Amino acid sequence: IEIFFWTDEPGDGRPDPTAHVRADIDPDRKARLVAILTSGAKVQQWRGFAECRMPGCGETLGIADLGAHGFVWPSRCEHYVTEHNVWPPGADELIAAAGVAS
C-alpha cells in the first residue's frame, strides 16, 4: 500500500498534500508515525532527490522508497508530518499495521 505519494497532475488518483493538513494531530500519534517512517527498510533507490510538494517549501527530500508492515513510502516523507502537519490517507492504517496504535 502506497502512502505519502502525492499527485503530479489532477486526475492521477493520488492525493494532494495540501488537502491533508491537520492541526488536531495528537503529538503521541505523530511521534509514532514518524518513528515508523524513519525505520523502514529500503525498497527502491532512485537517482534524483524529491522536493517537498507543499507550496513555498522546496525542502529537498529523499532518494529512495522505504517500506514496512505492507506499506511503502518515500524516504524523508516524515518532513510532511513534522513540518507541515500533514496526515495523509493511510496514516492511521500504517500505525495499526505496525502494532503501535493507541
Sequence and secondary structure as in RCSB ss.txt:
>XXXX:A:sequence
IEIFFWTDEPGDGRPDPTAHVRADIDPDRKARLVAILTSGAKVQQWRGFAECRMPGCGETLGIADLGAHGFVWPS
RCEHYVTEHNVWPPGADELIAAAGVAS
>XXXX:A:secstr
 B S   SSTTSS   GGGGB S   HHHHHHHHHHHTT EEEEE SS  B  STTT  B  SEEEEETTEEEET
TTHHHHHHH B  TTHHHHHHHHT   
